[in-house]
Amino acid sequence: MSAEMEVVSESLQDGVSVDMVNGIDDESIDGLRELSKDLSSRPIRKAKRQLGRLSPGKEVGPEGAAALAKKALPLAKNSRKSRDGRGRGLPKKGGAGGKGVWGKPGEEVQEDGHCQDSHDPNYDSESEEEYLIEEIDPEVTLEELEKVLEPAILEYYESNNSTEFISSLTDLNIGEKKPRIVEYMISKAIDHKPAQCEMTSVLLSDLYGRVLQHEHIIEGFNDILDKLSDLVLDAPHAPEVVGKFLARAVADDCLPPRYIQSHKGKVDCKTSQEALLKADTLLTQKHGIVRLDNIWGTGGGLRPVKYLVKQMVMLLKEYLSSGDIDEATRCLTELDVPHFHHELVYEAVNMVLEKSTDRAAEMMARLLKSLAEAIIITPDQLNQGFRRIFENVSDICLDVPNAYTLLDKFATICHRDGIIGIDILNDVPQRGRKRFVSEGDGGKVKSS
């Protein structure tokens, strides 16, 4: 290589342009060599890279440089590179970020790696840690228990089905609130008739051993004795009723016999002492345990039909002799057989036909009117009683020959007083009129 070419080569390396070397003589070559030595000893400073192409003579500030940097970067839709010009142009999170990405590339082949995403094709449910899941049944509150007990008890009074009542309780986590069942049942029975009290005693006996135990029944009676002073304000007969419940529970082996004796001297409340004294009297009487089976009497719907008919005839006869409508009404309501009131109407009309007097007809009309206005006897029961008489009037004529005339007269009085409607009055049977061809000759009978 010639000396000129070496100088040119060294000059290019030191930043000297080719135009400066062309056209110089040999004497100047030595000067260039000296110049290159001075340039090599000078500290080298690199200029900062300027992004983008600028037009000649135009200066760009920091904001303009950032804008040019954004233009210089690719703006693809799914690009993961930074768009603010500050990054290094690498993917975010090392390629592990973004929609539809399940980690960094290569994680799927790592032995110790475990996929936590159940939507990942590499997810293995068997590799997850085992968790023990237990079903928790929280204990019901007093408000929730009362919401279940109230309709269940009322339905039991209608159906007399203790199995259905017990099944409604077995689905609940009653816990420590089981004594509340005894207290609620007796509190409800106090406001009802003896028939419902008998059903409550039977229900309490059915619950024993299945839902309730000795300690639950004892605690429930303790609660009802503590509340007895408040219950007597609305039900003055509450001490007597609670005393009967205590005696019946002892007879049914739901309460230990020593319960009455152990509490009789420890209770300060006067009403509670009265209830315990009533229970002790019932238990200590002769054949007391046997008599306690019928302490509430026999329910109205469970009584024999002959007994109910006899009681209704007796109260009607007593009414005709005394004329006391209130007493007759009380006796009828105590029978507690609203579905059998049509029998009272039947016996009342039959008694009017047998008496065959205007006094009996007017008194029976007043009684039926009073019972109908008080809705003790419903219109359906009234109509059913009259229609039963209409069907049997031909047999009644054997004992009462003028039964058709008396029945028509009494039905007119009842329609006048608003006891029966016009449809019942129109259905009153009429005896067919018959006559002979001539009187006394025993001729052929002709129908009119």
Order of alpha helices (4+ residues) and beta strands (2+ residues): alpha-alpha-alpha-alpha-alpha-alpha-alpha-alpha-alpha-alpha-alpha-alpha-alpha-alpha-alpha-alpha-alpha-alpha-alpha-alpha-alpha-beta-beta
